[in-house]
């Protein structure tokens, strides 16, 4: 019964393991623990044998009734094994590959020890209960148990080899991890540099785009400035023409202004001259009036002098007659009368009074007569001298009058 129960338990375990693909994948993926094709065929034959044993055990219901008591005693162990299998399943699903291999090897060793412990003590009891009818079944069960134990031992050996290879691979993995960490650091540095280069390239692209936009703006601005320059040149030409016209206008205006200034200066000069002329005219008018008064006085004096001259001429005639009488009387007293000529060069008649001149003439005649060496002047010579003196005085007065009148006319 215990061997049957062990076989049943092993069948359940094997069915469960082969029912889940994760077990085969974990064995195949573990380094150095991959199953060979003949191992897989052996396991499949083992499963088929277990299934055939299951069919044969269905026929042996009698033996099952006998084994109920033993089954109940072993149920606790089966439940514990199922719980362990559930833990193994969860561990295989969520654990790492190495841990799953180790856990599988541990479970297989545990199952092998259990199988040996269960198979050996129950063999005498099975032989005692079943004499010869179940000998073939026992042989098959023993063969299947030996087959399972062989498979488990081969699996254990493979697991140990896988563990050793796993240790080697672990060391290699550690070295690979270190190399990977270095490569990771290098990759990170390269990624950082790449990111910096990407940022730099992005910044360069942005700068290039900005420069392109700026260049386009500059080109547009240059076109606008060129158009503006053409407009400015046209405006400059127009301004030059206007400037030339304005320059000619300004030159004309300056000439007119200079002419006006010169005219204004001339006007001022004329005004000054006119003012001076007016003042001079008023002054000359005053002087003219004064001169007219003086001329009037001189004319009155001339009239007086003319009257006085007439009077003096009359007196002179009288004196001349007296002189003649005196001369005749003297001539009669002597045999021959003295003769003399009275020249005008012997007297100075400039600006002398008529009476003074007359007195000098008479006094000279008397002196010359008294001395006796001068000839007595004739009547004609004396009269001519007096006439000359009178004419000289009159001419001097006329000259003074003409000079006064001529100066006034020149000033006017």
Buried (B, 14 or more C-beta within 10 A) or exposed (E): BBBBBBBBBBBBBBBBBBEBEEBBEBBEEBBBBEBEEEBBEBBEEBBEBBEEBEEEBEEBEEBEEBBEEBBEEBEEBBEEBBEBBEEBBEBBEEBEBBEBBBBBBBBBBEBBEBBEEBBEEBEEEBEEEBEEEBEEBBEBBBEBBEBBBEBBEBBBEBBBEBBEBBEEBBEEBEEEEEEEEEEEEEEEEEEEEEEEEEEEEEEEEEEEEEEEEEEEEEEEEEEEEEEEEEEEEEEEEEEEEEEEEEEEEEEEEEEEEEEEEEEEEEEEEEEEEEEEEEEBBEEBEEBBEEBEEBBEEBEEEBEEBEEBBEEBBEEBEEBBEEBEEBBEEEEEEEEEEBEBEBEBEEBEBEEBEBEEBBEBBBEBBEEBBEEEEBBBBBEEBBBBBBEEBBEBBBEEBEEEBEEBEEEBEEEE
